Amino acid sequence: MEYPTTIPVNYEVHPLSGIVIKTTVILPINSTALDVMKAAVDQDSSKYKFTATYYGSSLGFFIDAIHGVPAAPDSEFYWAFYYSKGNGKPIKSDKGVSNFIIPWPSSNYTIIMKYISAKVGDEEQ
């Protein structure tokens, strides 16, 4: 039996405007959520461009901005990382984008970046 070397992963960006931007990328097995974001930029940088700061191997990357919308610590807005499997409800990740490895064999995984306020509970966003 031959196993696949790549997997499709869905990617969504949820800005405050409510207009969700979506794509699907094909990546090697054992890719991270950060790899998903980079692949989306390679597909269309006008929609998926982002900046990030690296804080070492234990913390990984912090997403500074997506599509020009910055994380704003002063106003408590930031880009939060969620994922979902199939049509399941999005789950806020307890890992960062550079430390979250897409499970294999995966089935219809979606990586979701939501621009949210720390002042508002997750269930309201």
Sequence and secondary structure as in RCSB ss.txt:
>XXXX:A:sequence
MEYPTTIPVNYEVHPLSGIVIKTTVILPINSTALDVMKAAVDQDSSKYKFTATYYGSSLGFFIDAIHGVPAAPDS
EFYWAFYYSKGNGKPIKSDKGVSNFIIPWPSSNYTIIMKYISAKVGDEEQ
>XXXX:A:secstr
    SEEEEEEEEE TTS  EEEEEEEETT BHHHHHHHHHHH HHHH EEEEE  TTT EEEEEETTEE BTTT
TEEEEEEEEETT   EE SS TTT B  SS SSEEEEEEEEETTS GGG 
